[in-house]
Amino acid sequence: MKPEKRHRVLVLSGENSPYRQMLENSLSETYDISFKSVLVEITSFINAYKPDILIHDWSAIDESQGRIFHQKYAKSSASRNIFRMIVAKNVTPDMLAFATDTYVDKVIDVSTAKLNLDMHIEMLMNSSGHKEILNISQITQTKNGRYSQDDIDKKIDRVYKKFPHDEDVQLEIANLNLRREDLAEAKKLANKVLKKNALNLRAVNLLSRVFMKENKWKEADQLLRKANSLSPKNSDRLLLLGDCCFGMGKLDEAIGFYSEAMLANSDNKEKAEKSMGKALISKGDLEAALNLIQKSASEEEAAGYFNNAAVIAVREKGNYKEAIKLYEMALQSLKTDKLKPMIYYNLALSHKKYGNLLEAAKLFKRALKYKPDYPKAKRHLRQIEMTSVDNIRKR
């Protein structure tokens, strides 16, 4: 009969930590353990050692650095392959909130660890269906190309039927409902999780996204700011705060949150730059917006931001002068000819509406140069030419 395989435990704890010896004494008889004291080495060592669980001695590492590590590691492809536990001198509400934010599985205080650390480890390792739940989270976060969104959604549905009371699964199915635009069901599940655990910040983030979809910007803003005070520097939530301020028209504040999101996690730089670019467009700072968007967005995306802003300027404000500037910036963002017919046509149309018929005619011709078979451009150009002929005859 083969001996039972011993679980591997990796402990992040410094040489001078007052709890290191206690952790070693509690673990050495039951588990294969390894200690690391340098935070920058921990991710590569996890990949090499392949532990079943990482125990973080919270006293051993600077707290801000520890928070940054867990926030970044939570977004990595390997994050859901292991369980993570924090052992701290005192377990505070903000630490429990932070744990939900970063998918940390357990937070216990030192006195509890002294008494029954191994029991808490075994509860994690043997929790019903937990590995299956973690795999769902990993697939959902990484989308590494092996699964389509439809595959992921079906898997979430199946797991929810098996584990309908698990908080992580409830949040996954709530996110699924949000993607499906079933806002009522998404809200119901988020509130269900928060009723059990008011400090679950992933549920808070989800509920705020529902509120933003419903244009309830004030409610979303209040939720996100409270969550941010409990667990600051979460890049995803800072992006949500930026989006919320953008929705409320607080453009300078939105830009500030997008900047914070970039500083908190460079992985979100591209997303933050795109969002900041849109805020700068709304502010009218078009040159800065163009410079920023061109760094992070594709040619089509960049042109699309300016084009969409121009459409809004016309539809909501009837401001053709502003639209003309925005279409001109859209043209500046283009490096190929693919979108030029559409942008030149929209620019020509704005000039026509603004009364600049000669400029409009020139631009309709430019659109037809790139797309000779462009019925709308031909029709408007013919109208302008007929108007010019009629004016000459009247003279």
C-alpha positions as CSV (number, residue, x, y, z in Angstrom):
1,M,0.0,0.0,0.0
2,K,1.5,3.3,-1.1
3,P,2.0,5.9,1.7
4,E,-0.3,8.9,1.4
5,K,1.2,11.8,-0.5
6,R,2.2,14.7,1.8
7,H,1.0,18.1,0.8
8,R,3.6,20.7,-0.1
9,V,3.5,23.9,1.8
10,L,5.4,27.0,0.9
11,V,5.8,29.5,3.7
12,L,6.6,33.1,3.0
13,S,8.3,34.2,6.3
14,G,11.5,36.2,7.2
15,E,14.4,34.9,9.1
16,N,13.6,37.3,12.0
17,S,9.9,36.7,12.1
18,P,8.7,35.9,15.6
19,Y,6.3,33.4,14.1
20,R,8.6,31.5,11.8
21,Q,9.5,28.8,14.4
22,M,5.9,28.3,15.4
23,L,5.0,27.8,11.7
24,E,7.8,25.3,11.2
25,N,6.8,23.4,14.4
26,S,3.2,23.3,13.3
27,L,3.8,22.0,9.8
28,S,7.0,19.9,9.7
29,E,5.5,16.6,10.9
30,T,2.6,16.6,8.5
31,Y,3.7,18.4,5.4
32,D,6.7,18.9,3.1
33,I,7.6,22.5,3.8
34,S,9.8,25.1,2.3
35,F,10.5,28.6,3.5
36,K,11.1,31.7,1.4
37,S,11.9,35.1,2.8
38,V,12.3,37.2,-0.3
39,L,9.1,38.4,-2.0
40,V,10.6,39.0,-5.4
41,E,11.6,35.3,-5.7
42,I,8.3,33.9,-4.6
43,T,6.4,33.7,-7.9
44,S,9.3,31.9,-9.7
45,F,9.7,29.5,-6.7
46,I,6.0,28.7,-6.7
47,N,6.3,27.7,-10.4
48,A,9.3,25.5,-9.6
49,Y,8.2,24.0,-6.3
50,K,4.5,23.6,-7.2
51,P,3.2,23.8,-3.6
52,D,-0.4,22.9,-2.7
53,I,-0.7,25.9,-0.4
54,L,1.1,29.2,0.2
55,I,1.1,30.5,3.8
56,H,2.0,34.1,4.1
57,D,3.4,35.2,7.5
58,W,2.0,38.8,7.3
59,S,4.5,40.1,9.8
60,A,7.5,39.1,7.7
61,I,7.0,41.4,4.7
62,D,6.2,45.1,4.4
63,E,2.4,45.2,4.3
64,S,2.1,47.4,1.2
65,Q,4.5,45.1,-0.7
66,G,2.5,42.1,0.5
67,R,-0.7,43.6,-0.7
68,I,0.8,44.4,-4.1
69,F,2.0,40.8,-4.4
70,H,-1.4,39.3,-3.8
71,Q,-3.2,41.7,-6.1
72,K,-0.8,41.0,-8.9
73,Y,-0.6,37.2,-8.2
74,A,-4.4,37.0,-8.2
75,K,-4.4,38.0,-11.8
76,S,-1.7,35.5,-12.9
77,S,-2.5,32.3,-14.8
78,A,-1.1,30.2,-11.9
79,S,-2.9,31.9,-9.1
80,R,-5.8,29.5,-8.8
81,N,-3.6,26.3,-8.8
82,I,-2.7,26.7,-5.2
83,F,-4.5,27.7,-2.0
84,R,-3.3,30.9,-0.2
85,M,-3.5,31.6,3.5
86,I,-2.5,34.6,5.5
87,V,-1.4,34.3,9.2
88,A,-1.5,37.7,10.9
89,K,-1.1,39.0,14.5
90,N,-4.6,40.4,14.3
91,V,-7.3,39.7,11.7
92,T,-9.0,43.1,10.9
93,P,-12.0,43.8,8.7
94,D,-9.9,45.4,6.1
95,M,-7.7,42.3,5.9
96,L,-10.7,40.1,5.4
97,A,-11.9,42.5,2.7
98,F,-8.5,42.4,1.1
99,A,-8.6,38.6,1.1
100,T,-11.8,38.5,-0.9
101,D,-10.4,41.1,-3.3
102,T,-7.3,38.9,-4.1
103,Y,-8.8,35.4,-3.9
104,V,-6.9,34.6,-0.7
105,D,-8.6,31.5,0.6
106,K,-8.1,32.0,4.4
107,V,-7.0,34.5,6.9
108,I,-6.3,33.4,10.5
109,D,-4.6,35.0,13.5
110,V,-1.5,33.8,15.1
111,S,-3.2,32.3,18.2
112,T,-5.5,30.2,16.0
113,A,-2.5,29.1,13.9
114,K,-0.7,27.9,17.1
115,L,-3.6,25.8,18.1
116,N,-4.8,24.2,14.9
117,L,-3.0,25.4,11.7
118,D,-3.1,21.9,10.2
119,M,-6.8,21.6,10.7
120,H,-7.4,24.8,8.7
121,I,-5.1,23.5,6.0
122,E,-7.0,20.2,5.8
123,M,-10.3,22.0,5.7
124,L,-9.1,24.0,2.6
125,M,-7.6,21.0,0.9
126,N,-10.7,18.8,1.4
127,S,-13.4,21.4,0.9
128,S,-16.1,20.0,-1.3
129,G,-15.6,20.7,-4.9
130,H,-13.2,23.6,-4.1
131,K,-10.6,22.7,-6.7
132,E,-13.3,22.6,-9.4
133,I,-14.4,26.1,-8.3
134,L,-10.8,27.4,-8.4
135,N,-10.4,26.0,-11.9
136,I,-13.5,28.0,-13.0
137,S,-12.0,31.2,-11.5
138,Q,-8.7,30.5,-13.3
139,I,-10.3,29.9,-16.7
140,T,-12.5,32.9,-16.3
141,Q,-9.6,35.2,-15.5
142,T,-7.0,33.9,-18.0
143,K,-9.1,32.9,-21.1
144,N,-5.9,31.4,-22.4
145,G,-7.4,30.5,-25.8
146,R,-8.3,26.9,-25.0
147,Y,-11.9,27.8,-24.1
148,S,-14.4,30.0,-25.9
149,Q,-16.6,32.2,-23.7
150,D,-19.5,29.9,-24.5
151,D,-17.5,26.9,-23.1
152,I,-16.7,28.9,-19.9
153,D,-20.3,29.9,-19.5
154,K,-21.5,26.3,-19.8
155,K,-18.9,25.2,-17.3
156,I,-20.0,27.9,-14.8
157,D,-23.7,26.8,-15.2
158,R,-22.8,23.2,-14.5
159,V,-20.7,24.0,-11.4
160,Y,-23.4,26.3,-10.1
161,K,-25.9,23.4,-10.2
162,K,-23.5,21.3,-8.1
163,F,-22.4,24.0,-5.6
164,P,-25.3,26.6,-5.6
165,H,-24.4,27.9,-2.1
166,D,-20.7,28.5,-2.6
167,E,-19.9,32.2,-2.6
168,D,-17.2,32.0,-5.3
169,V,-19.6,30.1,-7.6
170,Q,-22.4,32.5,-6.9
171,L,-20.1,35.4,-8.0
172,E,-19.2,33.6,-11.2
173,I,-22.8,33.0,-12.1
174,A,-23.6,36.6,-11.2
175,N,-20.9,37.7,-13.6
176,L,-22.3,35.4,-16.2
177,N,-25.8,37.0,-15.7
178,L,-24.2,40.4,-16.1
179,R,-22.6,39.4,-19.4
180,R,-26.0,38.2,-20.5
181,E,-27.6,41.5,-19.5
182,D,-29.7,39.8,-16.8
183,L,-29.1,42.7,-14.4
184,A,-31.9,41.6,-11.9
185,E,-30.4,38.2,-11.4
186,A,-26.8,39.5,-11.2
187,K,-27.9,42.0,-8.6
188,K,-29.8,39.4,-6.6
189,L,-26.8,37.0,-6.4
190,A,-24.4,39.9,-5.5
191,N,-26.7,40.9,-2.7
192,K,-27.0,37.3,-1.6
193,V,-23.2,37.1,-1.2
194,L,-23.0,40.4,0.6
195,K,-25.8,39.4,3.0
196,K,-23.5,36.5,4.1
197,N,-20.3,38.4,3.9
198,A,-20.5,42.2,3.8
199,L,-16.8,42.4,3.3
200,N,-16.7,40.5,0.0
201,L,-15.3,43.2,-2.2
202,R,-15.6,41.2,-5.4
203,A,-19.4,41.2,-4.8
204,V,-19.2,44.9,-4.2
205,N,-17.4,45.4,-7.5
206,L,-20.0,43.3,-9.3
207,L,-22.9,45.2,-7.7
208,S,-21.4,48.5,-8.7
209,R,-21.1,47.3,-12.3
210,V,-24.8,46.5,-12.2
211,F,-25.6,50.0,-10.9
212,M,-23.5,51.6,-13.6
213,K,-25.4,49.5,-16.3
214,E,-28.6,50.9,-14.7
215,N,-27.1,54.5,-14.8
216,K,-27.2,54.6,-11.0
217,W,-23.8,56.3,-10.8
218,K,-24.2,57.7,-7.3
219,E,-25.0,54.3,-5.8
220,A,-22.0,52.7,-7.7
221,D,-19.7,55.5,-6.6
222,Q,-20.6,55.1,-2.9
223,L,-20.0,51.4,-3.0
224,L,-16.7,51.6,-4.8
225,R,-15.3,54.4,-2.6
226,K,-16.1,52.4,0.6
227,A,-14.5,49.3,-0.9
228,N,-11.4,51.3,-1.9
229,S,-11.0,52.6,1.7
230,L,-11.0,49.0,2.9
231,S,-8.6,47.6,0.3
232,P,-6.8,50.5,-1.6
233,K,-4.8,50.2,-4.7
234,N,-6.8,47.5,-6.4
235,S,-6.3,48.4,-10.0
236,D,-9.5,46.8,-11.3
237,R,-11.6,48.8,-8.8
238,L,-9.7,52.0,-9.6
239,L,-10.7,51.5,-13.2
240,L,-14.3,51.1,-12.1
241,L,-14.1,54.3,-10.0
242,G,-12.7,56.1,-13.1
243,D,-15.6,54.7,-15.2
244,C,-18.1,55.8,-12.6
245,C,-16.7,59.3,-12.4
246,F,-16.7,59.4,-16.2
247,G,-20.4,58.4,-16.2
248,M,-21.1,61.3,-13.8
249,G,-19.2,63.8,-15.9
250,K,-16.4,64.2,-13.3
251,L,-13.7,64.0,-15.9
252,D,-10.7,65.3,-13.9
253,E,-11.5,62.8,-11.1
254,A,-11.9,60.0,-13.7
255,I,-8.5,60.8,-15.2
256,G,-7.0,60.7,-11.6
257,F,-8.4,57.2,-11.0
258,Y,-7.2,55.9,-14.3
259,S,-3.7,57.2,-13.5
260,E,-3.9,55.5,-10.1
261,A,-4.9,52.2,-11.8
262,M,-1.9,52.3,-14.0
263,L,0.4,52.9,-11.0
264,A,-1.2,50.2,-9.0
265,N,-0.8,47.5,-11.7
266,S,1.1,48.0,-14.9
267,D,-0.9,45.1,-16.4
268,N,-3.9,47.5,-16.6
269,K,-1.9,50.2,-18.3
270,E,-3.4,49.6,-21.8
271,K,-7.0,49.6,-20.5
272,A,-6.4,52.7,-18.3
273,E,-4.8,54.6,-21.2
274,K,-7.7,53.9,-23.4
275,S,-10.2,55.0,-20.8
276,M,-8.2,58.1,-20.0
277,G,-8.0,58.9,-23.7
278,K,-11.8,58.9,-23.9
279,A,-12.0,61.1,-20.8
280,L,-9.6,63.6,-22.5
281,I,-11.7,63.6,-25.6
282,S,-14.8,64.5,-23.5
283,K,-12.7,67.3,-21.9
284,G,-11.8,68.6,-25.4
285,D,-8.1,68.0,-24.9
286,L,-7.9,66.2,-28.2
287,E,-4.1,66.3,-28.9
288,A,-3.4,64.7,-25.5
289,A,-6.1,62.2,-26.1
290,L,-4.6,61.3,-29.5
291,N,-1.1,60.9,-28.1
292,L,-2.4,58.6,-25.3
293,I,-4.8,56.5,-27.3
294,Q,-2.3,55.8,-30.0
295,K,0.0,54.1,-27.4
296,S,-2.6,51.6,-26.3
297,A,-5.3,51.3,-28.9
298,S,-5.4,49.8,-32.4
299,E,-5.9,52.1,-35.4
300,E,-9.6,51.1,-35.6
301,E,-10.1,51.6,-31.9
302,A,-8.4,55.0,-31.8
303,A,-10.4,56.3,-34.8
304,G,-13.5,54.8,-33.3
305,Y,-13.2,56.8,-30.1
306,F,-13.0,60.1,-31.9
307,N,-15.7,59.1,-34.4
308,N,-18.1,58.0,-31.7
309,A,-17.5,61.3,-29.8
310,A,-18.2,63.2,-32.9
311,V,-21.5,61.3,-33.4
312,I,-22.5,62.1,-29.8
313,A,-21.6,65.8,-30.3
314,V,-24.0,65.9,-33.2
315,R,-26.8,63.8,-31.8
316,E,-26.9,65.1,-28.3
317,K,-25.7,68.7,-28.7
318,G,-26.1,69.5,-32.4
319,N,-22.6,70.8,-32.3
320,Y,-21.2,70.3,-35.8
321,K,-18.2,72.5,-35.2
322,E,-17.1,70.2,-32.4
323,A,-17.8,67.1,-34.5
324,I,-15.6,68.5,-37.3
325,K,-12.6,68.7,-34.9
326,L,-13.2,65.2,-33.6
327,Y,-13.4,63.7,-37.1
328,E,-10.2,65.5,-38.1
329,M,-8.5,63.9,-35.0
330,A,-9.9,60.5,-36.1
331,L,-8.2,61.0,-39.5
332,Q,-5.0,61.9,-37.7
333,S,-5.1,58.6,-35.8
334,L,-5.3,56.5,-39.1
335,K,-2.2,54.9,-40.6
336,T,-4.0,52.9,-43.3
337,D,-6.8,53.6,-45.7
338,K,-9.3,51.1,-44.3
339,L,-11.5,53.6,-42.3
340,K,-10.8,56.7,-44.4
341,P,-14.0,56.5,-46.5
342,M,-16.3,56.4,-43.4
343,I,-14.4,59.2,-41.6
344,Y,-14.2,61.5,-44.7
345,Y,-17.9,60.9,-45.3
346,N,-18.8,61.8,-41.7
347,L,-16.5,64.8,-41.8
348,A,-18.1,65.9,-45.1
349,L,-21.6,65.5,-43.7
350,S,-20.7,67.7,-40.7
351,H,-19.4,70.4,-43.0
352,K,-22.5,70.2,-45.1
353,K,-24.8,70.5,-42.0
354,Y,-22.6,73.4,-40.8
355,G,-23.0,75.2,-44.2
356,N,-19.5,74.7,-45.6
357,L,-20.7,73.2,-48.9
358,L,-17.5,73.7,-50.9
359,E,-15.5,71.9,-48.1
360,A,-18.1,69.2,-47.9
361,A,-18.0,68.6,-51.6
362,K,-14.2,68.3,-51.5
363,L,-14.4,65.8,-48.6
364,F,-17.2,63.7,-50.3
365,K,-14.8,63.4,-53.3
366,R,-12.0,62.3,-50.9
367,A,-14.3,59.6,-49.5
368,L,-15.1,58.4,-53.1
369,K,-11.4,58.3,-53.9
370,Y,-10.9,55.6,-51.3
371,K,-14.3,54.0,-52.0
372,P,-15.6,54.7,-55.5
373,D,-18.8,52.7,-54.9
374,Y,-20.1,54.7,-51.9
375,P,-23.8,55.5,-52.6
376,K,-24.3,57.9,-49.7
377,A,-21.3,60.0,-50.6
378,K,-22.3,60.1,-54.3
379,R,-25.9,61.2,-53.3
380,H,-24.7,64.0,-51.1
381,L,-22.1,65.2,-53.6
382,R,-24.8,65.3,-56.3
383,Q,-27.1,67.3,-54.0
384,I,-24.3,69.9,-53.4
385,E,-23.5,70.1,-57.1
386,M,-27.2,70.5,-58.0
387,T,-27.5,73.3,-55.4
388,S,-24.5,75.1,-56.9
389,V,-25.9,74.8,-60.4
390,D,-29.3,76.2,-59.2
391,N,-27.6,79.1,-57.5
392,I,-25.7,80.0,-60.7
393,R,-28.9,79.9,-62.7
394,K,-30.7,82.2,-60.3
395,R,-28.0,84.7,-60.8
